[in-house]
Amino acid sequence: MIMPDYSIFYRRPVNTNRIAQELPTFDIFVSAFNSSERVGNVFNEVRAKNKIWHIHPEYQYSPIEEPTGFLKSQPALIDEVAQVEALLAVTGNLDGKNLCIDITGFMRHVLVFLVAKLAHMGIREFTALYSEPMHYSKQEATIFSTTTSGVTRPIRGMAGSNTSQATDYLVIAAGYDHKLINQVTNHKDNLTVYPLFAFPSLSPDFYQQSAIRASQSGAVAMEGAWITNRRFAPANDPFSTANALHDIVDEINKNEARKNGKVANIYLSPLSTKVQALGFALFWQLEGRARGAVTLLLPECLTYSRETSSGLKRLWTYTIELG
């Protein structure tokens, strides 16, 4: 597998008191609306010719609660294809446009599909923003996804051509949602699991909190592989996350080549920060898609907490190059 040099991808922090001054004016700015102070502050400060609020059905806002005065994308269905189609209908033609997406409030399945869709459309580059919270409202007891369908499935169009004779591996970004971790690890028998933890975390106590929650994920957290296969990537760096995925997949490839010469089935499930979800999507686009037998997998979330954090600690900007 030819490895992109993720170390040269552009990222930097933005002074939260100088957002308008430190970021350029964009042609189109998209953000997913929720009740977080950090999401609203960034939306207000970013300069753009057109600003769009994406209203996720999972947040269950009533019409009277929705924002006014800006363009809105309002999908009727939770499915990622329907949501991205609704968003792109509002953005219009993106050719030659300077696009910026604040990923902070996005649902993971919509975010990873949006990255693949933009690449399919020929969009070679866009800017992503992510705002770090001061702290999560209920610490390790914070609940993000409030209701799921009980179904774990591939993201539309992002399922690899897996074979029944090969070994199955799961690389899972472990976050606070221990019930989702349990759901993903139990959707298929005989998975060899590689947990990827967000470390360094957004704040020193966040790693401890997520580790406590992940330890409640059921039988998988009691297995030796949960420790021996554990890997780490910074919570606020999609490129380091993509690099960690490359290293894990390379290790799996070599192990399987020594054992039986088959191409292993690899499932990727980003259940940690939205930044790490972005890293998973970038890896799939630049490497996993070409390898084959690599599937992006997530539980279906029906409802999601509107507000789980307080304050705006740091803002990051990333230049996402899609090939």
C-alpha positions as CSV (number, residue, x, y, z in Angstrom):
1,M,0.0,0.0,0.0
2,I,1.4,3.4,-1.0
3,M,1.2,5.7,2.0
4,P,0.3,9.4,1.7
5,D,2.6,11.6,3.8
6,Y,0.1,12.6,6.4
7,S,2.8,14.7,8.2
8,I,2.6,17.4,5.6
9,F,-1.1,17.9,5.7
10,Y,-1.9,21.4,7.0
11,R,-3.3,22.0,10.5
12,R,-3.1,24.8,13.0
13,P,-4.9,26.2,16.0
14,V,-6.9,29.4,15.7
15,N,-7.1,32.1,18.4
16,T,-10.7,31.8,19.6
17,N,-10.7,35.6,20.2
18,R,-9.6,36.3,16.6
19,I,-11.5,33.8,14.5
20,A,-12.7,36.4,11.9
21,Q,-9.2,37.8,11.6
22,E,-7.2,34.5,11.5
23,L,-9.5,32.7,9.0
24,P,-10.0,33.7,5.4
25,T,-13.4,34.6,4.0
26,F,-15.0,31.4,2.5
27,D,-17.4,31.1,-0.4
28,I,-19.5,28.6,1.5
29,F,-19.4,27.7,5.2
30,V,-21.4,24.7,6.6
31,S,-22.0,23.8,10.2
32,A,-24.3,21.3,11.9
33,F,-26.7,23.1,14.2
34,N,-26.9,22.1,17.8
35,S,-27.2,23.8,21.2
36,S,-23.4,23.9,21.9
37,E,-22.0,27.3,22.7
38,R,-18.8,26.4,20.8
39,V,-20.8,25.6,17.6
40,G,-22.8,28.9,17.7
41,N,-19.8,31.0,18.5
42,V,-17.8,29.7,15.6
43,F,-20.7,30.0,13.2
44,N,-21.2,33.7,14.2
45,E,-17.5,34.5,13.8
46,V,-16.5,32.8,10.6
47,R,-16.8,35.1,7.5
48,A,-18.4,33.6,4.4
49,K,-20.4,34.7,1.4
50,N,-23.0,32.0,2.2
51,K,-23.5,30.3,5.6
52,I,-25.5,27.1,5.9
53,W,-26.9,25.4,8.9
54,H,-27.4,21.7,8.5
55,I,-30.3,20.5,10.7
56,H,-29.7,16.9,11.6
57,P,-33.0,15.0,12.3
58,E,-31.2,13.2,15.1
59,Y,-31.2,16.3,17.2
60,Q,-35.0,16.5,16.9
61,Y,-35.4,20.3,16.8
62,S,-38.9,21.6,16.3
63,P,-39.4,24.4,13.7
64,I,-39.6,27.0,16.4
65,E,-36.3,26.0,17.8
66,E,-34.4,26.1,14.5
67,P,-32.1,29.1,13.6
68,T,-33.3,31.9,11.3
69,G,-31.6,34.3,9.0
70,F,-29.4,31.8,7.2
71,L,-29.7,29.1,4.6
72,K,-30.7,25.8,6.0
73,S,-30.4,22.2,4.9
74,Q,-33.3,20.2,6.4
75,P,-33.2,16.5,5.5
76,A,-36.3,14.5,6.4
77,L,-34.5,11.2,6.8
78,I,-31.6,10.1,9.0
79,D,-29.9,8.1,6.3
80,E,-26.5,9.6,5.3
81,V,-27.3,9.6,1.6
82,A,-30.5,11.6,2.1
83,Q,-28.7,14.0,4.5
84,V,-25.8,14.7,2.2
85,E,-28.1,15.1,-0.8
86,A,-30.1,17.7,1.1
87,L,-27.0,19.6,2.1
88,L,-25.6,19.6,-1.4
89,A,-28.9,20.8,-2.8
90,V,-28.4,23.9,-0.7
91,T,-24.7,24.5,-1.3
92,G,-25.2,24.3,-5.1
93,N,-22.2,23.8,-7.5
94,L,-19.0,23.6,-5.5
95,D,-16.6,23.7,-8.4
96,G,-13.9,26.3,-7.7
97,K,-15.5,27.3,-4.4
98,N,-13.6,27.8,-1.2
99,L,-15.6,25.4,1.1
100,C,-15.3,25.3,4.9
101,I,-17.1,22.7,7.1
102,D,-17.3,22.9,10.9
103,I,-17.4,19.2,11.7
104,T,-18.1,19.8,15.5
105,G,-21.8,19.1,15.5
106,F,-22.0,16.6,12.6
107,M,-23.3,13.1,13.0
108,R,-20.4,10.7,12.3
109,H,-22.2,8.7,9.5
110,V,-23.0,11.9,7.6
111,L,-19.5,13.3,8.0
112,V,-17.7,10.3,6.7
113,F,-20.1,9.9,3.8
114,L,-19.8,13.6,3.0
115,V,-16.0,13.3,2.7
116,A,-16.4,10.3,0.2
117,K,-19.1,12.2,-1.7
118,L,-17.0,15.3,-2.1
119,A,-14.1,13.3,-3.4
120,H,-16.5,11.4,-5.8
121,M,-17.7,14.8,-7.1
122,G,-14.1,15.8,-7.8
123,I,-13.6,18.2,-4.9
124,R,-9.9,18.0,-4.3
125,E,-9.7,20.2,-1.1
126,F,-11.8,21.8,1.6
127,T,-11.2,23.3,5.0
128,A,-12.5,21.6,8.2
129,L,-12.9,23.3,11.6
130,Y,-13.2,21.6,14.9
131,S,-13.9,23.4,18.3
132,E,-12.7,21.8,21.5
133,P,-14.9,22.1,24.6
134,M,-13.7,23.3,28.0
135,H,-15.3,20.2,29.5
136,Y,-18.1,17.7,29.0
137,S,-21.1,18.4,31.1
138,K,-21.3,15.1,32.9
139,Q,-17.7,14.0,32.7
140,E,-17.4,10.2,32.2
141,A,-21.3,10.0,32.5
142,T,-21.8,12.2,29.4
143,I,-24.2,10.5,27.0
144,F,-23.9,11.4,23.3
145,S,-26.1,9.1,21.3
146,T,-29.4,8.7,23.2
147,T,-31.3,6.2,21.0
148,T,-30.1,3.6,18.5
149,S,-31.9,1.3,16.2
150,G,-29.8,-1.7,17.3
151,V,-28.5,-2.1,13.7
152,T,-24.8,-1.8,12.9
153,R,-24.2,-1.4,9.2
154,P,-21.6,-0.1,6.6
155,I,-21.8,3.5,5.6
156,R,-23.5,3.7,2.2
157,G,-21.0,3.0,-0.6
158,M,-18.1,2.5,1.8
159,A,-18.3,-1.3,2.2
160,G,-15.3,-3.3,1.0
161,S,-15.6,-6.5,-1.0
162,N,-15.0,-8.9,1.9
163,T,-14.5,-12.6,1.6
164,S,-15.8,-15.3,4.0
165,Q,-12.5,-17.2,4.0
166,A,-10.4,-14.3,5.4
167,T,-9.8,-13.2,9.0
168,D,-12.0,-10.4,10.2
169,Y,-10.5,-7.4,12.0
170,L,-12.1,-4.4,13.7
171,V,-10.3,-1.1,14.3
172,I,-12.5,0.9,16.6
173,A,-11.9,4.5,17.8
174,A,-13.0,4.1,21.4
175,G,-14.8,7.1,23.0
176,Y,-17.4,7.7,25.6
177,D,-20.3,5.7,24.0
178,H,-19.5,2.3,25.6
179,K,-22.9,0.9,24.4
180,L,-22.0,1.7,20.8
181,I,-18.6,0.0,21.3
182,N,-20.4,-3.1,22.6
183,Q,-22.9,-3.0,19.7
184,V,-20.2,-2.8,17.0
185,T,-17.9,-5.5,18.6
186,N,-20.8,-7.9,18.9
187,H,-22.3,-7.4,15.4
188,K,-20.0,-10.1,14.0
189,D,-18.4,-13.2,15.5
190,N,-14.7,-13.9,15.8
191,L,-13.4,-10.3,15.3
192,T,-9.9,-9.5,16.2
193,V,-10.2,-6.0,17.7
194,Y,-7.7,-3.1,17.6
195,P,-9.0,-0.3,19.9
196,L,-7.7,3.1,19.0
197,F,-7.8,5.6,21.9
198,A,-7.7,9.4,21.6
199,F,-4.4,10.2,23.3
200,P,-3.3,12.9,23.8
201,S,-6.9,13.8,24.6
202,L,-8.5,17.2,24.3
203,S,-8.0,17.6,28.0
204,P,-6.0,15.5,30.5
205,D,-9.2,14.2,32.2
206,F,-10.9,13.3,28.9
207,Y,-8.7,10.3,28.3
208,Q,-9.3,8.9,31.7
209,Q,-13.1,9.5,31.3
210,S,-13.2,7.7,28.0
211,A,-11.1,4.8,29.2
212,I,-13.5,4.4,32.1
213,R,-16.5,4.3,29.8
214,A,-14.8,2.1,27.2
215,S,-14.0,-0.4,30.0
216,Q,-17.8,-0.9,30.4
217,S,-18.1,-2.1,26.8
218,G,-18.7,-5.7,27.8
219,A,-16.7,-8.9,27.0
220,V,-14.4,-7.2,24.5
221,A,-12.9,-5.0,27.1
222,M,-12.0,-8.1,29.2
223,E,-10.0,-9.7,26.3
224,G,-6.3,-9.6,26.1
225,A,-6.4,-8.1,22.7
226,W,-8.1,-5.0,24.2
227,I,-4.7,-4.3,25.8
228,T,-2.1,-5.9,23.5
229,N,-3.7,-4.4,20.3
230,R,-4.4,-1.0,21.8
231,R,-3.2,2.0,19.8
232,F,-3.3,5.8,20.2
233,A,-3.8,8.9,18.1
234,P,-4.3,12.5,19.1
235,A,-7.9,13.4,19.7
236,N,-7.6,16.7,17.7
237,D,-5.5,15.5,14.7
238,P,-7.2,13.7,11.7
239,F,-3.9,13.2,9.9
240,S,-2.3,11.4,12.9
241,T,-5.4,9.2,13.1
242,A,-5.1,8.3,9.4
243,N,-1.4,7.5,9.9
244,A,-2.3,5.3,12.9
245,L,-4.8,3.4,10.7
246,H,-2.2,3.0,8.0
247,D,0.2,1.4,10.6
248,I,-2.5,-0.9,11.9
249,V,-3.6,-2.0,8.5
250,D,0.0,-2.5,7.4
251,E,0.6,-4.7,10.5
252,I,-2.6,-6.8,9.7
253,N,-1.5,-7.2,6.0
254,K,1.9,-8.5,7.1
255,N,0.5,-10.9,9.7
256,E,-2.1,-12.3,7.2
257,A,0.6,-12.7,4.5
258,R,2.7,-14.8,6.8
259,K,-0.2,-16.9,7.9
260,N,-2.2,-17.7,4.8
261,G,-1.5,-15.1,2.1
262,K,-5.2,-13.9,2.2
263,V,-6.3,-10.3,2.2
264,A,-8.0,-9.7,5.6
265,N,-11.4,-8.2,6.0
266,I,-11.0,-4.9,7.9
267,Y,-13.8,-3.0,9.5
268,L,-13.3,0.6,10.7
269,S,-15.6,2.1,13.3
270,P,-15.0,5.7,14.4
271,L,-16.8,6.2,17.8
272,S,-14.5,8.8,19.3
273,T,-14.1,12.5,18.5
274,K,-15.4,14.0,15.2
275,V,-11.8,14.7,14.3
276,Q,-10.9,11.1,14.5
277,A,-14.0,10.3,12.4
278,L,-12.6,12.7,9.8
279,G,-9.3,10.8,10.0
280,F,-11.1,7.5,9.4
281,A,-12.9,9.0,6.4
282,L,-9.6,10.4,5.0
283,F,-7.8,7.1,5.4
284,W,-10.7,5.2,3.6
285,Q,-10.6,7.7,0.8
286,L,-6.8,7.7,0.3
287,E,-5.9,4.1,1.1
288,G,-8.7,1.8,2.3
289,R,-10.9,2.2,-0.9
290,A,-8.0,1.1,-3.1
291,R,-7.0,-1.8,-0.8
292,G,-10.4,-3.4,-0.9
293,A,-11.9,-5.4,1.9
294,V,-12.0,-2.3,4.1
295,T,-15.5,-1.3,5.4
296,L,-16.5,1.8,7.4
297,L,-19.0,0.6,9.9
298,L,-21.3,2.5,12.4
299,P,-24.3,1.8,14.6
300,E,-27.5,3.6,13.5
301,C,-28.2,6.5,15.9
302,L,-31.8,7.6,16.0
303,T,-31.4,10.5,18.4
304,Y,-28.4,12.4,19.7
305,S,-27.8,14.8,22.6
306,R,-28.1,18.5,21.5
307,E,-25.6,19.7,24.1
308,T,-22.9,17.7,25.9
309,S,-20.2,20.3,26.6
310,S,-19.5,23.8,28.0
311,G,-17.3,26.6,26.6
312,L,-14.9,26.9,23.7
313,K,-11.3,25.9,24.6
314,R,-9.5,25.8,21.2
315,L,-10.4,25.9,17.5
316,W,-8.5,24.0,14.9
317,T,-8.4,24.3,11.2
318,Y,-7.4,21.5,8.8
319,T,-6.8,21.5,5.1
320,I,-8.4,18.2,3.8
321,E,-6.8,17.1,0.6
322,L,-8.8,14.3,-1.1
323,G,-6.4,13.2,-3.8
